[in-house]
Structures are given as C-alpha cells and as structure tokens.
C-alpha cells in the first residue's frame, strides 16, 4: 500500500512557444522580470528577485532599499531541462533556514519550438500544521497559477 502524502504537492504546467533553452533562460536568469512584485517577504518594496545560476546558489529578493531577503537556494541546476529550488518560507511568509520544501521545474519539448514547463511544489508537510493552508494558497490563482502567468506573458512579449 502506498502512503498518501498530506498535504499533496502542488503541480502546475504551462506551455510556451519558445525552445526549451529559451524557456529555461527566461525562467531562471529572467526571473526578476516576471516574478510579481506583490509576492515579497521583505520590509521594503520588491525591486528584483534572483536565482543564482548554479547548484548551491542563492534564491532571494532585493528590496527598493537595497536589503536582501533569502527565499532558499538552488538544489539542482541542470540547464536547460531542470531546476530544483529550496523554498524556505513559512506559511506566515517569513524566511526560515530550517524549513525545506522544494520547487522543481522541468522543461520539455512540446512540439516544434514549444516547451512544456512543469512545476511541482512538494514537501509541504514540512510546514507542519500550516502546510494544508499554505497548499491552498499555492494552488490558488494567487499562488503558482497566477505567478506562472507572469512568466508566460513575458515570453509572449518576446
């Protein structure tokens, strides 16, 4: 019998009309251009969000006042096919270096010059009692569905 993990991972997919390498590049090095400014944990308004391009790299935001707030780090860096990020933000939107949930993003061909982007946010059970409420937010339009729309819109503008 297979154990059921609660809360279940959040899974979202989008298809973009660019080759896999471009989709990966826009997702990673272009991250600060599509991540919504409203999704910030810093005390200052969000100026940029960054994924450093290497395993062990930082994943963080920079506020308008220049302060940086960590979100997690890069666990796997496999361009142009896959990235895994440690999400270390609690359900109360505070950074916690002892918390580990993972965001895995895979990029695969979806026809000529198109890429399917599959995102999975997992290990939400590590958030304890707040995990299910966090999952509901991540699953909602305010969560990964809405966030990924910014990514899709940036690619469509290219």
N, C-alpha and C positions, 0 to 999 in steps of 0.2 A: 504494500500500500504506500502511495506517495504522500508525503506530508504536504499539507496546504500551508503556504506562507501567508501570514496576515500581518500587515496589510499587503495586498498583492502589488507587484511592481506596476508602475505607470508606463504604458507603451504608446508612443505616438509615431506616426510616419507621415512624411510629405514626399512628393516627387517634384523635382526641379528640372528645368530644361537647360541644363549645363552638364558637361562631362564630369565624371567622378572627381578628378583632380581639382577642378574649379569649385565644385560643391564643398569639398573638404577645405580648400583655401579660404573661401568666404566664411565658412562656419568658424574656422579657427583664427586665422590672422585678421579676418574682418569682424570678429566677434563684437567688438565695441561699437561697430556701425549698425548692428541690428538688435542688440540686446536692449530691451525697453528701459528708458531712464527711470520709470516708475518702480522698477524692481531693483531696489538698492537697500543695503543694510547700514550704510554709513550715516554719520550725523550731517554731512554736507551733501548737497545735491550731486547726483552721479554725473561725472564728466566723461569717464570711459570705463570699460570693462576689458580685461585682458586674460588670454590663455597663453602662457609661455610655451613655445613650440618644442617641448622635449619632455620625456618621462621625468618626473620629479619637479617639473616646472610649476610655477605658481599659477593659481586661478584667483583673480582678485579684481576689485574695483578701485578706481581713483575718484575722489570727490572733487568738486569745484574748488575746494580749499587746498587741494594737493594731498590730503590724507589718503592712505590706502587701507582697505579692509579686505582681509583674506576671505575667500569663499571655500577654498580647498586647494587641491593640487592635481597635476596630471599624473594619473596612474599608468596609463598606456598611451603611447604616441606612435601610431602606425599609419603614416600618410601613404596613400590617400584613402585608405579603407576604414580606419577605426581610430577612435579616441575614447579613453575612459577617464572620467574626472571624479575625484573625491569631492562630494558635496558635504561640507561640514557646517551647515547652517541649520540650527534647530527650528522647530515649528514656531517658536516665538521670534524668528528672524534674527537671531544672534549667532555669531560665529562661535563654534565650539570645537577646538582642535581634537578633542577626544571622540567626537561623533564621526562615524563613517557611514554615509550612504553613497551609492555610486550612480553616475550618469554615464551610460555607454552610448555612443553614437556610431552607427555603422553606415557606410556609404557604398552602394552597389549599383551597377549598371541597370538601367530600366528602359532599355531601348536605345536607339541612336541619339547620342548627345543628351541623354536624360539620366538622372540619378535618383534613386530611392534613398531617402535618409530615414533610418530607423533609430529612434531614441528610446532608451529604457532607463527609468529612474528606479533603482532597486535598493534593497536592504533597508526599507523604510521601517521595518520592525526595530531597527536600532534606535529609533526615536522614542521608543517606549510607548507609554500611554498616548502620546501626542501623534503617533505615527499614522493612525487612521484619518485624523483631521487634516494632517499635512497631505496625505494622499488625495483627499477630496480637493484640496486647493490645487495640487499639481495636476490633477485630472481635469480640472475646470478650464474654462476659457481664459481665466486669469493666470492659469498655470502654463504647462508646456504647449498646449494647443495654441494659445494666443501668442506665446513667446516665439514659437516656430513660424508664426505668420509674418513676423518682422523679418526673419531670415528669408522666407520665400519672397516677400516684397522687395528686399534688397537685390536679390538675384534677378527678379523680373525687371528692375530698373536698368540692369546692365545692358 
